């Protein structure tokens, strides 16, 4: 069974979603319009805390894919996972299909997080972590940082709990402990990402309600463009 609506309306569905999680029912919820980037509908329709609140629900698997390839891989996980409900968190705006996901998404999404693009330099200075629509911007930021001789690894993390279920060896391969500079990027509340970025990392998120504006303007104003991400990463390297 599956159903779909705007992510912000998951508020109205919460009792039934919680019961599905409590009973371990394999229901797939397809929630779209996943962030402030849905634009002119304004703050009433723009989810801020919803992704994180759903992640907090026991036995609930939340997957926020970065593009069409990751979405196909996420649907495969939803069909095969029987331990409880799945929430697929999808965007409103069109997203590019990333070349890097063509060969890596199927296994990577099933593992919750994976190295989408490694540092173009011979070292990893910082790890950029993102989910959903922000992954493409982080990939663009990686190139800008390389021009400044900063080597950035890009990790796509569509699903927290699938990643947490992985063996320690795999998790340390994706997020090596010797790279302490980490920047997570997600267009929602930043609370919770500290578990992956650590004490020396930072998060670009939103801790306030959105705005009514074309999504390109919102991305610029709220710091989600490749240029703003690269600038924050450079600042983090000096902190």
Secondary structure, DSSP 8 states (H G I E B T S, - for coil): -EEEEEGGGHHHHHHHHHHHHHHT---EEEEE--SGGG-TT-GGG--SSHHHHHHTSTT-EEE--SSHHHHHHHHHHHHH--SS-EEEE--SS-----TTHHHHHHHHHHTS-EEEE--SSSS--EEEEE-TTHHHHHHHHHHHHHHTT--EEEEE-S-HHHHHTS-HHHHHHHS-TT---EEEE-SS--TTTHHHH-TT-EEE---S---SS-HHHHHHHHT-SHHHHHHHHHHHHH-
